[in-house]
């Protein structure tokens, strides 16, 4: 609560068709399947709000509080880019200039990002909205495009050389195939390519549905050189362990961890029930 209270709490009215968070950012209820919440104004997000727990919020807000003059953030697997809007609004409250870079594989969600940024007064000059996925190398990936973008989040990419079975892509298609309009090819960007020329980044927010282990293991050196803090949504106990082993070896300090939770699907196979959360701070910048 000490972190939340360092920001001005929105006290105005709600807006029909939107949920308004404590910073005054709005999310279109049709984009997130919350029509019954139209006009809702949220209080402080503790223990969380409709799309994120307190730890995820604190990672973003601490990154803003630690920024100097300019706040820069990259959101990987952005969905409708709520965390970019949150980081931008928080930075503006603190008198900072701000720039956000959301990266998202679903074309329908890209449309939602542009809509959200207009509703939240984020000008085009302060954002790079990238349609594509993030991976260990530049190239092309396959991605399931939702038939109705507001009904489907959590899709995973299939990268070059991967099959359709036994991976996050195949699992998603098996469980949600009826909601997928097509499998399309999208540009895959390496994290090194995204970071190139951007200088110091205050926060990487990463939620890429099972590819986070390979991504950070491959790019840990460049991330350590350029990034002050990372938030990672994790998608298995194995990924939790891989990242917990990786970051301390490169000098990073843990600010919070919640383990991923699984349950058995109807076939008895393990299935993700809730994402894990990990927040890491790079002491080289502090």
Backbone as CSV, one residue per row, in Angstrom:
resi,resn,N_x,N_y,N_z,CA_x,CA_y,CA_z,C_x,C_y,C_z
1,UNK,0.823,-1.203,0.000,0.000,0.000,0.000,0.857,1.254,0.000
2,UNK,2.051,1.193,0.572,2.934,2.356,0.553,3.278,2.758,-0.886
3,UNK,3.426,1.761,-1.770,3.703,2.071,-3.178,2.480,2.706,-3.824
4,UNK,1.314,2.121,-3.645,0.102,2.651,-4.267,-0.182,4.080,-3.813
5,UNK,0.047,4.354,-2.552,-0.313,5.662,-2.006,0.625,6.780,-2.463
6,UNK,1.698,6.430,-3.166,2.567,7.469,-3.735,2.015,8.018,-5.054
7,UNK,0.846,7.509,-5.456,0.190,7.977,-6.672,-1.191,8.532,-6.328
8,UNK,-1.589,9.530,-7.077,-2.888,10.173,-6.850,-4.011,9.229,-7.270
9,UNK,-4.962,9.014,-6.397,-6.073,8.096,-6.647,-7.194,8.812,-7.405
10,UNK,-7.645,8.192,-8.481,-8.733,8.755,-9.271,-10.015,8.766,-8.449
11,UNK,-10.693,9.904,-8.421,-11.913,10.050,-7.626,-13.108,10.469,-8.471
12,UNK,-12.964,10.419,-9.795,-14.032,10.872,-10.671,-15.072,9.799,-10.943
13,UNK,-16.010,10.102,-11.838,-17.074,9.151,-12.170,-16.572,8.036,-13.080
14,UNK,-17.324,6.951,-13.139,-17.045,5.901,-14.103,-17.536,6.286,-15.481
15,UNK,-17.094,5.523,-16.477,-17.512,5.749,-17.864,-18.236,4.522,-18.376
16,UNK,-19.398,4.719,-18.953,-20.145,3.604,-19.530,-19.295,2.913,-20.592
17,UNK,-19.222,1.597,-20.514,-18.454,0.815,-21.471,-17.012,0.583,-21.086
18,UNK,-16.616,1.094,-19.904,-15.223,0.981,-19.491,-15.125,0.629,-18.006
19,UNK,-14.005,-0.011,-17.644,-13.582,-0.134,-16.253,-12.457,0.876,-16.049
20,UNK,-12.538,1.648,-14.965,-11.528,2.658,-14.664,-10.725,2.212,-13.456
21,UNK,-9.394,2.182,-13.570,-8.576,1.757,-12.435,-8.211,2.947,-11.546
22,UNK,-7.453,2.706,-10.500,-7.222,3.740,-9.498,-6.387,4.907,-10.019
23,UNK,-5.666,4.696,-11.133,-4.901,5.779,-11.757,-5.737,6.592,-12.741
24,UNK,-6.948,6.116,-13.029,-7.788,6.770,-14.018,-7.688,6.176,-15.407
25,UNK,-6.873,5.123,-15.615,-6.795,4.430,-16.898,-8.087,3.647,-17.139
26,UNK,-8.498,3.573,-18.396,-9.724,2.853,-18.717,-9.430,1.647,-19.601
27,UNK,-10.236,0.592,-19.416,-10.208,-0.594,-20.267,-11.613,-0.825,-20.800
28,UNK,-11.730,-0.997,-22.103,-13.020,-1.244,-22.741,-13.552,-2.606,-22.312
29,UNK,-14.764,-2.652,-21.771,-15.296,-3.914,-21.246,-15.501,-4.935,-22.349
30,UNK,-15.739,-4.493,-23.583,-15.920,-5.432,-24.684,-14.601,-6.049,-25.132
31,UNK,-13.504,-5.411,-24.795,-12.188,-5.956,-25.140,-11.730,-7.023,-24.155
32,UNK,-12.340,-7.049,-22.976,-11.866,-7.951,-21.918,-12.978,-8.829,-21.342
33,UNK,-14.134,-8.878,-22.005,-15.214,-9.753,-21.582,-15.814,-9.408,-20.241
34,UNK,-15.978,-8.096,-19.979,-16.492,-7.653,-18.680,-17.663,-6.694,-18.847
35,UNK,-18.609,-7.031,-19.723,-19.736,-6.131,-19.974,-20.496,-5.807,-18.696
36,UNK,-20.555,-6.749,-17.764,-21.297,-6.518,-16.521,-20.603,-5.506,-15.614
37,UNK,-19.341,-5.154,-15.912,-18.594,-4.203,-15.097,-18.566,-2.795,-15.704
38,UNK,-19.385,-2.561,-16.696,-19.419,-1.262,-17.343,-19.639,-0.148,-16.318
39,UNK,-18.784,0.856,-16.354,-18.893,1.986,-15.437,-18.184,1.817,-14.114
40,UNK,-17.593,0.646,-13.867,-16.924,0.391,-12.590,-15.685,1.271,-12.429
41,UNK,-15.516,1.836,-11.233,-14.293,2.529,-10.857,-13.632,1.724,-9.742
42,UNK,-12.423,1.204,-10.011,-11.730,0.369,-9.045,-11.038,1.211,-7.972
43,UNK,-10.834,0.600,-6.814,-10.029,1.208,-5.766,-8.582,0.742,-5.935
44,UNK,-7.766,0.897,-4.893,-6.391,0.405,-4.968,-6.381,-1.088,-5.296
45,UNK,-5.499,-1.533,-6.173,-5.484,-2.934,-6.608,-4.790,-3.845,-5.597
46,UNK,-5.380,-3.962,-4.442,-4.816,-4.827,-3.408,-5.937,-5.690,-2.837
47,UNK,-5.882,-7.013,-2.980,-4.739,-7.824,-3.452,-4.570,-7.889,-4.965
48,UNK,-5.402,-7.166,-5.718,-5.260,-7.128,-7.163,-6.471,-6.468,-7.790
49,UNK,-6.471,-6.390,-9.127,-7.672,-5.933,-9.828,-8.051,-6.993,-10.846
50,UNK,-8.899,-6.651,-11.823,-9.473,-7.700,-12.666,-8.447,-8.366,-13.580
51,UNK,-7.284,-7.756,-13.799,-6.330,-8.386,-14.712,-4.939,-8.569,-14.120
52,UNK,-4.726,-8.235,-12.846,-3.396,-8.419,-12.297,-3.369,-8.353,-10.791
53,UNK,-2.460,-9.127,-10.194,-2.300,-9.128,-8.744,-1.414,-7.966,-8.312
54,UNK,-1.395,-7.715,-6.999,-0.671,-6.564,-6.462,0.807,-6.582,-6.843
55,UNK,1.449,-7.756,-6.865,2.876,-7.823,-7.177,3.162,-7.288,-8.575
56,UNK,2.289,-7.596,-9.517,2.461,-7.125,-10.888,2.321,-5.598,-10.955
57,UNK,1.331,-5.077,-10.261,1.156,-3.634,-10.167,2.390,-2.968,-9.535
58,UNK,2.865,-3.542,-8.449,3.988,-2.932,-7.718,5.237,-2.903,-8.591
59,UNK,5.447,-3.939,-9.414,6.601,-3.942,-10.315,6.556,-2.744,-11.259
60,UNK,5.379,-2.467,-11.814,5.242,-1.342,-12.743,5.405,-0.012,-12.009
61,UNK,4.730,0.131,-10.868,4.761,1.414,-10.164,6.141,1.705,-9.580
62,UNK,6.826,0.691,-9.053,8.195,0.912,-8.564,9.123,1.327,-9.700
63,UNK,8.909,0.765,-10.876,9.742,1.140,-12.018,9.552,2.608,-12.362
64,UNK,8.325,3.097,-12.247,8.070,4.520,-12.470,8.743,5.353,-11.384
65,UNK,8.604,4.949,-10.137,9.197,5.710,-9.033,10.715,5.767,-9.135
66,UNK,11.327,4.745,-9.713,12.786,4.701,-9.845,13.289,5.409,-11.107
67,UNK,12.385,5.794,-12.011,12.796,6.436,-13.265,13.252,7.871,-13.001
68,UNK,14.087,8.365,-13.878,14.594,9.727,-13.788,14.320,10.450,-15.098
69,UNK,13.452,11.432,-15.069,13.094,12.300,-16.190,12.267,11.589,-17.251
70,UNK,12.652,10.355,-17.627,11.928,9.643,-18.689,11.693,8.200,-18.276
71,UNK,10.484,7.718,-18.502,10.121,6.335,-18.207,9.970,5.582,-19.522
72,UNK,10.659,4.445,-19.634,10.608,3.641,-20.851,10.278,2.199,-20.491
73,UNK,9.306,1.637,-21.194,8.795,0.307,-20.849,8.516,-0.490,-22.113
74,UNK,8.784,-1.802,-22.061,8.458,-2.734,-23.133,7.515,-3.784,-22.568
75,UNK,6.407,-4.044,-23.271,5.420,-5.034,-22.824,5.354,-6.151,-23.859
76,UNK,5.843,-7.332,-23.474,5.904,-8.486,-24.367,4.686,-9.373,-24.152
77,UNK,3.993,-9.719,-25.243,2.743,-10.450,-25.109,1.692,-9.552,-24.488
78,UNK,1.450,-8.414,-25.150,0.774,-7.292,-24.497,-0.730,-7.443,-24.355
79,UNK,-1.390,-8.295,-25.157,-2.845,-8.300,-25.125,-3.372,-6.942,-25.570
80,UNK,-4.193,-6.306,-24.738,-4.650,-4.950,-25.070,-3.736,-3.884,-24.443
81,UNK,-2.579,-4.307,-23.945,-1.517,-3.439,-23.395,-1.957,-2.642,-22.174
82,UNK,-2.597,-3.292,-21.201,-3.003,-2.546,-19.999,-1.828,-2.022,-19.204
83,UNK,-0.711,-2.783,-19.156,0.418,-2.366,-18.321,1.163,-1.202,-18.945
84,UNK,1.165,-1.119,-20.273,1.739,0.060,-20.919,0.945,1.304,-20.567
85,UNK,-0.383,1.194,-20.592,-1.229,2.342,-20.231,-1.037,2.726,-18.767
86,UNK,-0.911,1.722,-17.901,-0.702,1.979,-16.473,0.642,2.663,-16.245
87,UNK,1.704,2.116,-16.852,3.017,2.724,-16.694,3.054,4.141,-17.219
88,UNK,2.400,4.376,-18.364,2.376,5.709,-18.950,1.650,6.695,-18.030
89,UNK,0.463,6.311,-17.546,-0.303,7.203,-16.675,0.438,7.500,-15.381
90,UNK,1.073,6.479,-14.801,1.817,6.679,-13.558,2.994,7.616,-13.784
91,UNK,3.684,7.459,-14.916,4.825,8.325,-15.221,4.383,9.773,-15.378
92,UNK,3.270,9.985,-16.056,2.780,11.341,-16.248,2.399,11.986,-14.910
93,UNK,1.835,11.190,-14.002,1.547,11.724,-12.667,2.801,12.251,-11.993
94,UNK,3.924,11.603,-12.229,5.179,11.983,-11.580,5.983,12.995,-12.390
95,UNK,5.374,13.546,-13.431,6.034,14.586,-14.193,7.111,14.097,-15.131
96,UNK,7.072,12.808,-15.490,8.072,12.224,-16.377,7.570,12.214,-17.814
97,UNK,8.471,12.322,-18.772,8.121,11.929,-20.131,8.077,10.404,-20.151
98,UNK,7.406,9.830,-21.145,7.229,8.377,-21.139,7.159,7.847,-22.561
99,UNK,7.642,6.615,-22.716,7.542,5.922,-23.997,7.292,4.446,-23.721
100,UNK,6.309,3.868,-24.428,5.941,2.465,-24.218,5.996,1.719,-25.542
101,UNK,6.401,0.449,-25.455,6.519,-0.406,-26.641,5.804,-1.726,-26.383
102,UNK,4.524,-1.832,-26.736,3.834,-3.118,-26.616,4.031,-3.977,-27.864
103,UNK,4.225,-5.274,-27.655,4.401,-6.231,-28.746,3.357,-7.323,-28.580
104,UNK,2.579,-7.587,-29.623,1.444,-8.501,-29.524,1.244,-9.232,-30.846
105,UNK,0.920,-10.535,-30.758,0.814,-11.359,-31.947,-0.543,-11.390,-32.616
106,UNK,-1.617,-11.051,-31.899,-2.963,-11.134,-32.454,-3.373,-9.792,-33.065
107,UNK,-3.773,-9.807,-34.339,-4.127,-8.560,-35.023,-5.323,-7.871,-34.378
108,UNK,-6.280,-8.655,-33.873,-7.413,-8.053,-33.188,-6.993,-7.330,-31.926
109,UNK,-6.040,-7.900,-31.198,-5.545,-7.244,-29.994,-4.738,-5.993,-30.333
110,UNK,-4.049,-5.993,-31.468,-3.353,-4.785,-31.907,-4.354,-3.644,-32.104
111,UNK,-5.496,-3.936,-32.701,-6.539,-2.915,-32.845,-6.989,-2.409,-31.477
112,UNK,-7.117,-3.328,-30.517,-7.513,-2.926,-29.162,-6.470,-1.996,-28.533
113,UNK,-5.193,-2.277,-28.769,-4.140,-1.424,-28.208,-4.280,0.005,-28.730
114,UNK,-4.449,0.143,-30.034,-4.593,1.486,-30.594,-5.816,2.187,-30.002
115,UNK,-6.903,1.456,-29.866,-8.113,2.025,-29.280,-7.858,2.437,-27.833
116,UNK,-7.217,1.562,-27.070,-6.945,1.853,-25.662,-6.046,3.071,-25.515
117,UNK,-5.030,3.166,-26.355,-4.113,4.299,-26.247,-4.820,5.614,-26.564
118,UNK,-5.750,5.600,-27.523,-6.527,6.816,-27.778,-7.384,7.168,-26.567
119,UNK,-8.054,6.171,-25.986,-8.925,6.427,-24.833,-8.125,6.914,-23.629
120,UNK,-6.855,6.516,-23.539,-6.023,6.901,-22.399,-5.043,8.030,-22.733
121,UNK,-5.295,8.712,-23.853,-4.539,9.913,-24.236,-3.038,9.653,-24.348
122,UNK,-2.687,8.498,-24.945,-1.279,8.192,-25.228,-1.033,8.501,-26.704
123,UNK,-0.271,9.534,-27.008,-0.070,9.905,-28.420,0.813,8.907,-29.149
124,UNK,0.646,8.861,-30.461,1.448,7.952,-31.281,2.939,8.186,-31.086
125,UNK,3.333,9.429,-30.838,4.756,9.755,-30.688,5.375,9.139,-29.444
126,UNK,4.542,8.719,-28.490,5.044,8.144,-27.234,4.895,6.622,-27.181
127,UNK,4.588,6.003,-28.321,4.371,4.557,-28.326,4.844,3.945,-29.640
128,UNK,5.456,2.764,-29.537,5.739,1.924,-30.696,4.918,0.656,-30.540
129,UNK,3.835,0.534,-31.282,2.969,-0.647,-31.215,3.429,-1.619,-32.293
130,UNK,3.863,-2.801,-31.875,4.481,-3.757,-32.796,3.616,-5.007,-32.896
131,UNK,3.185,-5.321,-34.126,2.463,-6.573,-34.370,3.492,-7.662,-34.660
132,UNK,3.601,-8.617,-33.745,4.552,-9.707,-33.893,4.713,-10.418,-32.572
133,UNK,5.629,-11.357,-32.531,5.920,-12.080,-31.296,7.401,-11.930,-30.978
134,UNK,7.746,-12.247,-29.753,9.132,-12.139,-29.297,9.722,-13.536,-29.175
135,UNK,10.980,-13.680,-29.584,11.617,-14.985,-29.525,13.122,-14.862,-29.370
136,UNK,13.813,-15.976,-29.491,15.271,-15.953,-29.295,16.002,-15.448,-30.525
137,UNK,15.337,-15.453,-31.698,15.987,-14.966,-32.907,14.951,-14.367,-33.845
138,UNK,15.419,-13.489,-34.727,14.535,-12.890,-35.719,14.082,-13.943,-36.724
139,UNK,12.858,-13.791,-37.209,12.348,-14.740,-38.183,10.843,-14.649,-38.303
140,UNK,10.229,-15.814,-38.453,8.783,-15.914,-38.610,8.270,-16.969,-37.642
141,UNK,7.088,-16.720,-37.064,6.450,-17.683,-36.175,4.998,-17.866,-36.596
142,UNK,4.406,-18.952,-36.112,2.966,-19.171,-36.327,2.219,-18.746,-35.068
143,UNK,1.059,-18.127,-35.281,0.298,-17.612,-34.150,-1.192,-17.781,-34.422
144,UNK,-1.952,-18.264,-33.427,-3.392,-18.459,-33.620,-4.168,-17.155,-33.462
145,UNK,-4.767,-16.683,-34.563,-5.557,-15.454,-34.506,-6.963,-15.772,-34.014
146,UNK,-7.409,-15.028,-33.029,-8.717,-15.269,-32.435,-9.834,-14.854,-33.384
147,UNK,-10.898,-15.650,-33.393,-12.069,-15.272,-34.182,-12.719,-14.019,-33.614
148,UNK,-12.779,-13.921,-32.288,-13.265,-12.729,-31.599,-12.216,-12.356,-30.560
149,UNK,-11.481,-11.305,-30.836,-10.300,-10.996,-30.032,-10.622,-10.781,-28.562
150,UNK,-11.797,-10.263,-28.249,-12.147,-9.998,-26.855,-12.434,-11.238,-26.035
151,UNK,-12.559,-12.407,-26.711,-12.890,-13.645,-26.020,-11.684,-14.532,-25.761
152,UNK,-10.523,-14.195,-26.342,-9.379,-15.098,-26.272,-8.108,-14.319,-25.944
153,UNK,-7.499,-14.668,-24.816,-6.154,-14.199,-24.486,-5.333,-15.426,-24.087
154,UNK,-4.034,-15.276,-24.034,-3.188,-16.387,-23.613,-2.696,-17.272,-24.730
155,UNK,-2.822,-16.822,-26.003,-2.327,-17.636,-27.109,-0.800,-17.674,-27.107
156,UNK,-0.255,-18.805,-27.576,1.196,-19.000,-27.627,1.653,-19.139,-29.065
157,UNK,2.870,-18.711,-29.330,3.454,-18.817,-30.665,4.157,-20.155,-30.839
158,UNK,4.269,-20.589,-32.098,5.118,-21.727,-32.471,6.269,-21.166,-33.288
159,UNK,7.485,-21.408,-32.831,8.663,-20.836,-33.466,9.244,-21.809,-34.482
160,UNK,10.151,-21.343,-35.286,10.751,-22.157,-36.341,11.312,-23.447,-35.757
161,UNK,10.987,-24.563,-36.399,11.517,-25.846,-35.974,10.698,-26.552,-34.920
162,UNK,9.654,-25.899,-34.401,8.821,-26.531,-33.380,7.627,-27.230,-34.036
163,UNK,7.211,-28.330,-33.455,6.016,-29.018,-33.908,4.764,-28.458,-33.268
164,UNK,3.630,-29.052,-33.595,2.353,-28.580,-33.076,1.912,-29.307,-31.824
165,UNK,2.616,-30.346,-31.418,2.190,-31.138,-30.272,3.213,-31.044,-29.156
166,UNK,2.708,-31.082,-27.912,3.593,-31.133,-26.770,4.214,-29.810,-26.399
167,UNK,3.764,-28.704,-27.001,4.282,-27.389,-26.671,3.120,-26.460,-26.349
168,UNK,3.451,-25.223,-25.971,2.402,-24.297,-25.559,1.467,-23.962,-26.711
169,UNK,2.004,-23.849,-27.915,1.177,-23.569,-29.087,0.157,-24.688,-29.303
170,UNK,0.661,-25.926,-29.331,-0.234,-27.057,-29.546,-1.271,-27.201,-28.453
171,UNK,-0.873,-26.981,-27.200,-1.808,-27.071,-26.086,-2.912,-26.033,-26.219
172,UNK,-2.535,-24.801,-26.578,-3.540,-23.751,-26.738,-4.528,-24.106,-27.844
173,UNK,-4.033,-24.556,-28.982,-4.909,-24.869,-30.101,-5.833,-26.028,-29.758
174,UNK,-5.323,-27.035,-29.040,-6.169,-28.167,-28.658,-7.296,-27.729,-27.726
175,UNK,-6.996,-26.829,-26.796,-7.997,-26.422,-25.812,-8.915,-25.317,-26.324
176,UNK,-8.441,-24.511,-27.276,-9.212,-23.329,-27.699,-9.416,-23.278,-29.209
177,UNK,-9.274,-24.419,-29.880,-9.347,-24.424,-31.333,-10.625,-23.841,-31.889
178,UNK,-11.740,-24.010,-31.174,-13.013,-23.478,-31.645,-13.080,-21.971,-31.645
179,UNK,-12.163,-21.322,-30.943,-12.140,-19.859,-30.875,-11.086,-19.244,-31.790
180,UNK,-10.398,-20.097,-32.547,-9.310,-19.635,-33.415,-9.818,-19.500,-34.842
181,UNK,-9.618,-18.314,-35.444,-10.047,-18.095,-36.824,-9.084,-18.718,-37.813
182,UNK,-7.777,-18.583,-37.550,-6.763,-19.130,-38.448,-5.420,-19.142,-37.736
183,UNK,-4.528,-19.950,-38.268,-3.130,-19.904,-37.844,-2.392,-19.080,-38.892
184,UNK,-1.822,-17.950,-38.460,-1.159,-17.105,-39.425,0.317,-16.940,-39.088
185,UNK,1.077,-16.587,-40.076,2.490,-16.307,-39.874,2.664,-14.848,-39.477
186,UNK,3.461,-14.619,-38.421,3.745,-13.268,-37.957,5.253,-13.111,-37.811
187,UNK,5.696,-11.876,-37.789,7.120,-11.605,-37.593,7.527,-11.952,-36.172
188,UNK,8.664,-12.629,-36.056,9.256,-12.910,-34.753,10.485,-12.026,-34.582
189,UNK,10.485,-11.269,-33.487,11.606,-10.385,-33.178,12.406,-10.966,-32.017
190,UNK,13.719,-10.948,-32.136,14.525,-11.301,-30.977,14.470,-10.148,-29.987
191,UNK,14.679,-10.453,-28.706,14.684,-9.398,-27.701,15.857,-8.449,-27.940
192,UNK,16.968,-8.961,-28.443,18.112,-8.107,-28.762,17.738,-7.085,-29.827
193,UNK,16.945,-7.488,-30.820,16.504,-6.565,-31.861,15.602,-5.476,-31.278
194,UNK,14.695,-5.852,-30.413,13.790,-4.873,-29.805,14.558,-3.886,-28.943
195,UNK,15.561,-4.354,-28.228,16.330,-3.484,-27.341,17.337,-2.611,-28.081
196,UNK,17.710,-2.996,-29.277,18.759,-2.290,-30.005,18.396,-0.816,-30.213
197,UNK,19.258,0.067,-29.748,19.066,1.496,-29.934,18.138,2.158,-28.943
198,UNK,17.559,1.402,-28.019,16.603,1.991,-27.083,17.243,2.511,-25.802
199,UNK,18.512,2.265,-25.585,19.135,2.749,-24.363,18.608,2.011,-23.140
200,UNK,18.593,2.694,-22.013,18.154,2.067,-20.761,16.640,1.928,-20.729
201,UNK,16.183,0.750,-20.352,14.754,0.456,-20.230,14.427,0.296,-18.754
202,UNK,13.416,1.017,-18.294,13.032,0.932,-16.881,12.351,-0.386,-16.546
203,UNK,11.576,-0.934,-17.486,10.837,-2.167,-17.191,10.571,-2.947,-18.461
204,UNK,10.836,-4.258,-18.400,10.255,-5.207,-19.346,9.171,-5.971,-18.614
205,UNK,7.962,-5.916,-19.154,6.848,-6.720,-18.645,6.630,-7.841,-19.646
206,UNK,6.746,-9.089,-19.205,6.757,-10.238,-20.108,5.695,-11.256,-19.716
207,UNK,4.803,-11.562,-20.660,3.791,-12.603,-20.457,3.601,-13.314,-21.792
208,UNK,4.474,-14.280,-22.084,4.527,-14.869,-23.426,4.241,-16.370,-23.416
209,UNK,3.493,-16.822,-22.440,2.832,-18.127,-22.487,3.771,-19.308,-22.683
210,UNK,4.858,-19.334,-21.919,5.719,-20.506,-21.893,7.051,-20.363,-22.591
211,UNK,7.242,-19.255,-23.332,8.507,-19.047,-24.032,9.491,-18.218,-23.220
212,UNK,9.131,-17.872,-21.984,9.945,-16.938,-21.201,11.289,-17.529,-20.772
213,UNK,11.349,-18.822,-20.551,12.614,-19.431,-20.140,13.669,-19.328,-21.225
214,UNK,13.341,-19.775,-22.429,14.279,-19.698,-23.546,14.655,-18.248,-23.839
215,UNK,13.670,-17.355,-23.785,13.920,-15.948,-24.130,14.972,-15.336,-23.222
216,UNK,14.796,-15.434,-21.920,15.715,-14.760,-21.008,17.048,-15.502,-20.879
217,UNK,17.041,-16.826,-20.990,18.318,-17.540,-20.985,19.179,-17.112,-22.169
218,UNK,18.548,-16.902,-23.306,19.294,-16.535,-24.515,19.761,-15.085,-24.476
219,UNK,18.977,-14.184,-23.847,19.246,-12.746,-23.931,19.659,-12.126,-22.599
220,UNK,20.042,-12.932,-21.625,20.305,-12.381,-20.291,21.417,-11.335,-20.310
221,UNK,22.423,-11.472,-21.160,23.524,-10.512,-21.164,23.060,-9.129,-21.609
222,UNK,22.301,-9.050,-22.712,21.845,-7.751,-23.194,20.804,-7.161,-22.248
223,UNK,19.964,-8.013,-21.655,18.986,-7.528,-20.676,19.704,-6.931,-19.470
224,UNK,20.746,-7.589,-19.012,21.502,-7.090,-17.856,22.180,-5.755,-18.171
225,UNK,22.575,-5.543,-19.400,23.226,-4.280,-19.783,22.249,-3.118,-19.883
226,UNK,20.988,-3.392,-20.242,20.087,-2.302,-20.601,18.846,-2.147,-19.728
227,UNK,18.485,-3.149,-18.949,17.164,-3.154,-18.314,17.289,-3.070,-16.801
228,UNK,16.480,-2.216,-16.194,16.541,-1.985,-14.755,15.677,-2.966,-13.960
229,UNK,14.566,-3.374,-14.518,13.663,-4.277,-13.787,12.871,-5.099,-14.788
230,UNK,12.563,-6.353,-14.435,11.693,-7.183,-15.265,10.587,-7.777,-14.406
231,UNK,9.403,-7.825,-14.999,8.307,-8.632,-14.464,8.058,-9.743,-15.463
232,UNK,7.950,-10.987,-14.971,7.725,-12.136,-15.844,6.547,-12.937,-15.320
233,UNK,5.537,-13.119,-16.172,4.502,-14.102,-15.891,5.014,-15.469,-16.307
234,UNK,4.989,-16.436,-15.392,5.533,-17.768,-15.681,4.401,-18.780,-15.833
235,UNK,4.718,-19.902,-16.499,3.654,-20.800,-16.931,3.900,-22.270,-16.618
236,UNK,4.842,-22.537,-15.713,5.038,-23.893,-15.211,6.038,-23.842,-14.072
237,UNK,6.061,-24.906,-13.272,7.042,-24.986,-12.193,8.462,-25.054,-12.754
238,UNK,8.618,-25.724,-13.902,9.948,-25.804,-14.512,10.449,-24.419,-14.919
239,UNK,9.567,-23.598,-15.500,9.962,-22.248,-15.880,10.266,-21.400,-14.655
240,UNK,9.496,-21.577,-13.583,9.818,-20.892,-12.326,11.254,-21.200,-11.901
241,UNK,11.611,-22.477,-11.920,12.938,-22.893,-11.454,14.039,-22.365,-12.373
242,UNK,13.812,-22.423,-13.683,14.828,-21.956,-14.628,15.147,-20.472,-14.411
243,UNK,14.121,-19.667,-14.218,14.330,-18.228,-14.056,14.918,-17.897,-12.689
244,UNK,14.488,-18.629,-11.663,15.060,-18.421,-10.325,16.548,-18.758,-10.315
245,UNK,16.939,-19.710,-11.123,18.355,-20.053,-11.232,19.119,-19.032,-12.072
246,UNK,18.472,-18.502,-13.121,19.161,-17.649,-14.088,19.530,-16.269,-13.543
247,UNK,18.562,-15.544,-13.030,18.782,-14.123,-12.731,19.824,-13.883,-11.628
248,UNK,19.809,-14.623,-10.525,20.845,-14.372,-9.511,22.261,-14.603,-10.018
249,UNK,22.448,-15.527,-10.942,23.776,-15.772,-11.491,24.329,-14.549,-12.215
250,UNK,23.440,-13.663,-12.622,23.862,-12.465,-13.348,23.677,-11.207,-12.503
251,UNK,23.553,-11.403,-11.190,23.572,-10.286,-10.269,22.234,-9.651,-9.954
252,UNK,21.148,-10.208,-10.477,19.836,-9.623,-10.255,19.301,-9.976,-8.862
253,UNK,18.462,-9.092,-8.320,17.878,-9.267,-6.993,16.383,-9.524,-7.128
254,UNK,15.890,-10.528,-6.434,14.463,-10.851,-6.475,13.676,-9.878,-5.599
255,UNK,12.617,-9.313,-6.160,11.709,-8.446,-5.398,10.389,-9.125,-5.061
256,UNK,10.127,-10.269,-5.658,8.895,-10.985,-5.327,8.671,-12.154,-6.253
257,UNK,8.141,-13.234,-5.703,7.843,-14.434,-6.497,6.530,-15.048,-6.018
258,UNK,5.692,-15.399,-6.965,4.522,-16.250,-6.727,4.620,-17.403,-7.716
259,UNK,4.543,-18.616,-7.240,4.725,-19.783,-8.105,3.537,-19.979,-9.045
260,UNK,3.821,-20.491,-10.252,2.757,-20.910,-11.163,1.996,-22.077,-10.545
261,UNK,0.697,-22.144,-10.826,-0.150,-23.208,-10.270,-0.737,-24.033,-11.408
262,UNK,-0.724,-25.352,-11.244,-1.257,-26.243,-12.263,-2.358,-27.131,-11.678
263,UNK,-3.134,-27.714,-12.570,-4.144,-28.712,-12.207,-4.212,-29.718,-13.352
264,UNK,-4.853,-30.844,-13.112,-4.995,-31.850,-14.156,-6.165,-31.505,-15.067
265,UNK,-5.949,-31.644,-16.388,-7.057,-31.462,-17.327,-7.897,-32.742,-17.354
266,UNK,-8.990,-32.795,-18.129,-9.835,-33.996,-18.147,-9.134,-35.276,-18.555
267,UNK,-7.977,-35.150,-19.206,-7.211,-36.332,-19.613,-6.130,-36.700,-18.599
268,UNK,-6.075,-35.964,-17.493,-5.077,-36.243,-16.474,-3.736,-35.601,-16.716
269,UNK,-3.646,-34.749,-17.731,-2.390,-34.059,-18.020,-2.342,-32.732,-17.260
270,UNK,-1.144,-32.287,-16.845,-1.051,-31.024,-16.117,-1.434,-29.845,-17.003
271,UNK,-2.191,-28.917,-16.429,-2.673,-27.746,-17.153,-2.512,-26.531,-16.256
272,UNK,-2.067,-25.425,-16.831,-1.864,-24.212,-16.039,-3.184,-23.710,-15.483
273,UNK,-3.214,-23.498,-14.168,-4.398,-22.935,-13.519,-4.237,-21.455,-13.220
274,UNK,-3.025,-21.010,-12.931,-2.754,-19.596,-12.661,-1.290,-19.305,-12.953
275,UNK,-1.043,-18.192,-13.642,0.337,-17.795,-13.925,1.120,-17.568,-12.641
276,UNK,2.416,-17.815,-12.697,3.304,-17.345,-11.649,3.736,-15.914,-11.931
277,UNK,4.268,-15.261,-10.933,4.794,-13.897,-11.069,6.213,-13.850,-10.529
278,UNK,7.117,-13.242,-11.272,8.469,-12.996,-10.772,8.861,-11.564,-11.092
279,UNK,9.467,-10.877,-10.103,9.969,-9.520,-10.296,11.448,-9.511,-9.926
280,UNK,12.266,-9.021,-10.886,13.719,-8.974,-10.675,14.222,-7.560,-10.905
281,UNK,15.108,-7.108,-10.016,15.712,-5.776,-10.100,17.195,-5.905,-10.376
282,UNK,17.696,-5.058,-11.274,19.098,-5.088,-11.688,19.870,-4.051,-10.865
283,UNK,20.626,-4.461,-9.855,21.301,-3.494,-8.968,22.368,-2.672,-9.663
284,UNK,22.763,-3.027,-10.865,23.744,-2.219,-11.585,23.245,-0.809,-11.851
285,UNK,21.918,-0.605,-11.809,21.323,0.702,-12.095,20.906,1.437,-10.835
286,UNK,21.155,0.868,-9.666,20.654,1.471,-8.420,21.802,1.726,-7.459
